Amino acid sequence: MATKMFVLLLIFAVLSSHCYSGSISIYWGQNQQEGTLADTCKTGRFEYVIISFLCVFGNNQIPQLDLDDHCDPSTKGCVGLADDIRSCQSRGVKVLLSIGGGDGVYILVSSEEAKEFADYLWNNYLGGNSTDRPFGDAVLDGIDFDIEGGSPSHYDELAGHLKNYTSEKKVYLTAAPQCPFPDVYVGQALSTGLFDYVWMQFYNNYCEYKGNASDVKATFDEWSDGVPATKFFLGLPAAPSGASSGFIPQNVLISQILPLIKKADKYGGVMLWSKYYDDLTGYSSSIKSHV
């Protein structure tokens, strides 16, 4: 009897730990000093790596990808990233492309343009076909919506079109809204229920951590209860210099905040901005076993 009881307690402990286990997602692409995409995935610390940014699109503009000094897409210099992308995927890491960003010039002005842009993303980055794919024949796992300006219009339609393409590979949709709920720019798109993961930006905002972990938990719950997505992530800068405000020291995150938000049914983990800042502090390494 004692042996059976021990086994049951062990199983319960294992199941409980799995219920509260989370992942780390990280943005890559805006600083050459952060290392290669392949090396980022080789660390084993990240389940999702988000290539940033496709920062110009819509309003009859030619879509433009900006990866700082990593490579120059205008000269087909990013085709070599295909091997890095496949290396990441072989390790089980999902690699997504982020559209938008804080410094981009973008807006969707019509339903027709939303469909055209969806076709562009599908044919150039996902499972479609194009003679001018920036990452060669590598097929990304999905699209991240980091919309921080322009207009909220037509992103719900863009999401719908992206989810309607059929292939053997699932197209993941993620979003990085600001933590005030609902988000001004992607709130309507998120209400469609088409998004898999949402990493709310708890920085550069009034709803960021200001000494009370319960306030962060309340905002986290507001998002996870109010948006029909699969998992929700706490988005943070990985270094004090990574944002104008909102940095949370690792020990505070581990001792005060994670124990609260991990209780949420849709808790997914932590999102970090960005690999460059993470290298400065070792943030992901210090929190990995606690996420």
N, C-alpha and C positions, 0 to 999 in steps of 0.2 A: 504493500500500500504506500509506504514511504517513497519507494522508487517511482511509482506512478505519479504521486503528487509532485515529486521533483521534476519529472518530465513535463507535466502540465504547466508548472510554473515557468520552466525554461521556454516552452513553446509560447506562453503568454508574453514573456519578456521579449522574445524575438519578434513576435507580431507587433508588439507595442512599439518597438524601436523602428520597425519598418513604417508604421503608421505616421511617425513623426519625422522621417528622414526627408531631407530636402536636397536641392541641387544649387549649384552656382552657375549663373549665366554672366557673360562678360562681353563688353564691346571691344572690338579690335579694329584698327585701321587708321587712326588719326594721329599717330606719332611713330616715325620710323624706329625710334629707340626702344619700342616695346618688343622688338624681336619679330620673328616670322609667325605666320599663322600656324604652320606645322608645329613649331616649337611650343606655341601656346597650348595646343591640344596635347602635346606630349607630356605636359606637366601632370596630367591626370586630375587636375583640380576643377575642371569645367565640363559641364554637360552640354552647355549651349554657348557657342561663340557667334557673335553678331558682327558681321562685317559692316563698317560704317564709313561713309554714307553715299547713297545715291541721292544727291542733294539738289539737283535741278530737274524739274519735270513739270508738265502741265502747261496750260496757256500757250500751246503751240511751240513750246521750247523743246529742243533736242535733249533727251535725258542725259545727264552727266554724272559720272561716278568720280568721287574724290577720295583717294586713299593716301592723302598726304604724300610723303616721299617713298612709300612702299613700292609704287609702280605708277606708270602713266598710261591710263586706258586709251588716251587719244592716239597713242602709237602702238596699240595692242600689246603694251608692256605688262599687262596684268594676266595674260594668258597662262603664264607660268604658275599662277596660283592654283591652277587645276590640280596639280599634284598635291599641293598642301591641303586643298579641300578634301580630296579623296583620302589623304592620310588621316585627317581628322575624323572623317566618317567611318573609316576602318576601325577606329578606336571607340566608336559608339557616340561620338560627339556630333550633335546637330549643328549645322552651319547655316546661318540665315543672312539675308541681306537687309539692312535697315534703310528705309526710305525716309527722307526728311532731314532731321537734325536742326540744331539751333541756329546755324548760319546759312541754311539753304535758301534757295529761291524756288518756290513750288506752290502750285495751286491747281486743283482740278475744276475746270469751268463748266463742264457739262457731263451728262450721262455718257455721251458718245466718247468724250475724252477719257472717262474712267475705263470704258471698255478697251479703248486703244492702248492705254497705259498697262492694263492688265495683260493684254496680248503681248506687249513689249516685254514685260517682266517674265511672262511664261516662256516666250521664245528665246530670250537672251540669258536668263538665269535659272530657269526651272526646267521642266521636262519637254519644252518645245524645241523648235529648230530655227536656227538663224545662221547666216554666214559670218556674223560679226559678234559672236558671243564674247564678252569681255573676259570671262574666265574659261574660255575654251569649251571643252566638252564636259566639264564638271557640272553636275546638277545639284544646285543648292536644295536645302531641306525646307525653306520657306521664306517668308517676307515679314519683316518687322516694321511696324508703323510708329515712327518717332516724329509725329507731326506736331510742330511747335509754333506754327505760324500760317499765314495765308487764310484759308477758309475751311470750315468743317465739312463743306458740301462734297458729296459724291464718294467719300471714303467707304461708306457702307456698301455702295455699289461696287467699288473696286474689290472689297473683300469678298463679296458675293461672286464676282467673276473669277477670282483666283481660286475659290473653293470649288468652282464648277468644272474646272479642267480635270480631265480623267487621265490617269497614268498609274503605273504600278507603284509609284512612290507618293506617299501622302504629302500634301502641301500644308506645312504648319503656318499659322498666322499668329503673330505676337504683336504686342503694343507696349509702348512706354509712355503712358500718360503722366501728367503732373499729378501729385497726390491730392489736390483739392477735388472733391467729388461733386458732380460728374465732370469729366474733363471737357474743356471747351472745344477741342479740336477732334478728338476721336471718340467722344461719348456716344454719338449716334452710331458710329461704326461698331463699337463694342456692344451696343444693345442688340445687334443682330444675332448674337450667340455663336458666331462663326470663329471666334478667336480661341486658341488653345491656351496661351499663356499671356499674363499681363504682369509686367514689371513696373510698378508705380514708382515715380521719381520722388523719393522723400528727401529732396535737396533743392535748394534755391526756391523754397516754398514755405508758406506760413505753417503748413501742417507737418513739417519735419520735426525731428526729435529736439525738444528744448528742455530736457531734464525729467520729463514724465513719460515713462514707458507706456503707461495706460492710455495716454492720448494717441500714441502711435498704434497701439492695438485697436483702439476705437476706429481710427481711420482705415486701418487694414481690414477690419470687419465690415466697414461700410462698403468698401470696394468688393470684397469677396461675396458679400450678401447681395449687392446691388447689380452685379454684372454677371451674365451667364457665360463664364469662361471656365476652363478646366482647372487651372492652377494660378496662384497669385504669388508674386515675388516682391520682397522689400528691396527697392532700388536705392543704392547708396554710392557716394563717391568713395573710391578706395584710398584716397589720401586727402588731407585738408586742402591741398591746392587743386583738387579735382573739381571743386565747386566753390561758389562764393559763400555758401553756408550749407549745413546739413551733415557734415562729417561726424560719424559716431565712432569713438575709440573702440577697438576690438573687444576689450574687456567689458565695456558697457553693453555692447551688442550681445555678447555671450551670456553675461550674467543677468541682464535686466530685460532685454527686448525679445530675444529669441525664445526664451521660455514661455512668453505670453503668446506671440504670434504663431508659434508651432502648434498651438491648440486649435487653430482654425482648420475647419474641415478641408478647405481648398488651399492650404499652405503649400507652396511649391519650393521656396528657398529664398535666395538672395541674388539680386542682380548688382553687378559692380560696373561703375564707370571709372576707369577703363583699364585695359591691360597695362598701359604705360604707368598709370598711377598705382596700380597694384604692384608693379615691380618696385616702386619706390618704398613701399611700406610692408610688403609681404602680407597684405590683408587677407587674401584668400587662403593662404597657407595657415594662418592663425585661426581662422574660423571654420575651416573645412570640416573638421570632425564634429563641430557643434551644429552645423546647419541641418 
